[in-house]
């Protein structure tokens, strides 16, 4: 949980208290400020949720890349000749893909 989510939730709750106080005392300005603080707190909380989701997605990608690296490394170590032949074939295919034939 990020600081933005904590601060947003706190600001939202503070806004609810402020709105309630304004409603009880009949102070429309305080009540309106409370509603504005609630909206700002909700926006800050949503921003924190987005940051958390982006961080989690980055961690998933990072873990997937590490697993792929481990797989390729173990494949090359266990089958070096197969890996070399595969690399040569792949290089040949890539090299011939961009060429055009002139008749």
Phi, psi and omega per residue, in radians:
X1 nan 2.216 -3.096
X2 -1.449 2.880 3.096
X3 -1.097 -0.556 3.128
X4 -1.097 -0.678 3.139
X5 -1.184 -0.731 -3.139
X6 -1.140 -0.837 -3.131
X7 -1.127 -0.679 3.128
X8 -1.118 -0.750 3.115
X9 -1.131 -0.737 3.124
X10 -1.109 -0.730 -3.140
X11 -1.172 -0.645 3.106
X12 -1.114 -0.822 3.125
X13 -1.113 -0.723 3.088
X14 -1.068 -0.676 3.101
X15 -1.125 -0.656 3.102
X16 -1.125 -0.733 3.107
X17 -1.112 -0.782 -3.139
X18 -1.093 -0.721 3.111
X19 -1.111 -0.786 3.118
X20 -1.082 -0.726 3.110
X21 -1.097 -0.751 3.116
X22 -1.113 -0.660 3.136
X23 -1.178 -0.720 -3.116
X24 -1.188 -0.731 -3.102
X25 -1.474 -0.182 -3.129
X26 1.412 0.249 -3.138
X27 -1.568 1.744 -3.073
X28 -1.177 -0.540 3.128
X29 -1.126 -0.812 3.119
X30 -1.126 -0.696 3.115
X31 -1.088 -0.771 3.128
X32 -1.132 -0.744 3.102
X33 -1.074 -0.636 3.084
X34 -1.098 -0.749 3.099
X35 -1.119 -0.700 3.118
X36 -1.134 -0.713 3.103
X37 -1.134 -0.626 3.079
X38 -1.108 -0.776 3.139
X39 -1.113 -0.764 3.129
X40 -1.133 -0.688 3.110
X41 -1.137 -0.706 3.104
X42 -1.127 -0.721 3.115
X43 -1.113 -0.735 3.136
X44 -1.153 -0.668 3.088
X45 -1.126 -0.737 3.098
X46 -1.100 -0.684 3.090
X47 -1.072 -0.757 3.105
X48 -1.116 -0.662 3.091
X49 -1.119 -0.702 3.117
X50 -1.134 -0.709 3.102
X51 -1.104 -0.734 3.107
X52 -1.082 -0.751 -3.139
X53 -1.131 -0.710 3.123
X54 -1.140 -0.708 3.118
X55 -1.126 -0.750 3.122
X56 -1.102 -0.721 3.119
X57 -1.119 -0.704 3.117
X58 -1.122 -0.659 3.112
X59 -1.151 -0.670 3.114
X60 -1.123 -0.775 3.124
X61 -1.111 -0.744 3.139
X62 -1.079 -0.747 3.130
X63 -1.159 -0.708 3.118
X64 -1.106 -0.698 3.113
X65 -1.146 -0.675 3.120
X66 -1.144 -0.722 3.122
X67 -1.145 -0.689 3.101
X68 -1.135 -0.723 3.110
X69 -1.082 -0.766 3.118
X70 -1.090 -0.705 -3.138
X71 -1.139 -0.835 -3.134
X72 -1.087 -0.754 -3.141
X73 -1.066 -0.798 -3.123
X74 -1.196 -0.623 3.099
X75 -1.090 -0.793 -3.137
X76 -1.146 -0.696 -3.139
X77 -1.195 -0.629 -3.103
X78 -1.455 -0.522 -3.092
X79 -2.344 1.203 -3.050
X80 -1.136 -0.655 -3.118
X81 -1.234 -0.714 3.095
X82 -1.087 -0.733 3.130
X83 -1.128 -0.706 -3.141
X84 -1.153 -0.769 3.119
X85 -1.112 -0.735 3.107
X86 -1.074 -0.709 3.122
X87 -1.150 -0.691 3.110
X88 -1.131 -0.774 3.128
X89 -1.107 -0.773 3.132
X90 -1.083 -0.733 3.101
X91 -1.103 -0.714 3.121
X92 -1.112 -0.769 -3.138
X93 -1.105 -0.791 3.140
X94 -1.109 -0.710 3.135
X95 -1.122 -0.606 -3.105
X96 -1.577 -0.163 -3.126
X97 -1.218 -0.704 -3.085
X98 -1.433 -0.168 -3.104
X99 -1.390 2.488 3.034
X100 -1.987 2.585 -3.108
X101 -1.554 2.348 3.075
X102 -1.904 2.079 -3.125
X103 -1.814 nan nan
